[in-house]
Amino acid sequence: MKKFILGVIIGIVLLAAFVYFGGGDFLRHAGKEVEKAGGELKQYEYKLKDSAKKAEEGFEKVKEKIKEKTND
């Protein structure tokens, strides 16, 4: 029971310190940075999917050429 009460008191003190020292501004800034990183990752995802599609098409062409040469 003592550990539980001590945990609640420590939690309240940490919450008060977080609010007092500008935790809201920190969270706002962190949120903006995460959103920016998400946008960049989305661009990388599109580039990766596009290059994977091109590579797959290239492999198909090579595969067809190999089949043609082996059939001759």
C-alpha positions in Angstrom: 0.0 0.0 0.0 2.9 2.3 0.8 4.4 1.8 -2.7 1.0 2.6 -4.3 0.7 5.9 -2.4 4.3 6.8 -3.0 3.7 6.1 -6.8 0.7 8.4 -6.8 2.5 11.2 -5.0 5.5 10.9 -7.4 3.2 10.9 -10.4 1.4 14.1 -9.2 4.8 15.8 -8.5 6.1 14.8 -12.0 2.9 16.0 -13.6 3.1 19.3 -11.8 6.7 19.7 -12.8 5.9 18.9 -16.4 3.2 21.6 -16.5 5.2 24.1 -14.6 8.3 23.9 -16.9 6.3 24.2 -20.1 5.5 20.7 -21.0 2.7 21.8 -23.3 5.1 23.8 -25.5 7.4 20.8 -25.6 4.6 18.5 -26.7 3.4 21.0 -29.4 7.0 21.3 -30.8 7.5 17.5 -30.7 4.2 17.0 -32.5 5.1 19.4 -35.2 8.5 17.6 -35.7 6.8 14.2 -35.8 4.3 15.5 -38.4 7.1 16.8 -40.5 9.0 13.5 -40.3 5.8 11.6 -41.2 5.5 13.8 -44.4 9.1 13.0 -45.3 8.6 9.3 -44.7 5.6 9.4 -47.0 7.6 10.8 -49.8 10.3 8.1 -49.3 7.5 5.5 -49.3 6.2 6.7 -52.7 9.7 6.8 -54.2 10.5 3.3 -52.9 7.2 1.9 -54.3 7.9 3.5 -57.6 11.4 2.2 -57.9 10.2 -1.3 -56.8 7.6 -1.2 -59.5 10.2 -0.2 -62.1 12.6 -2.9 -60.9 9.8 -5.5 -61.2 9.1 -4.4 -64.7 12.8 -4.6 -65.6 13.0 -8.1 -64.2 10.0 -9.2 -66.2 11.6 -7.9 -69.4 14.9 -9.7 -68.6 12.9 -12.9 -67.8 11.1 -12.7 -71.2 14.4 -12.2 -73.0 15.9 -15.2 -71.3 12.9 -17.3 -72.2 13.1 -16.2 -75.8 16.8 -17.1 -76.0 16.4 -20.4 -74.4 13.6 -21.4 -76.7 15.7 -20.6 -79.8 
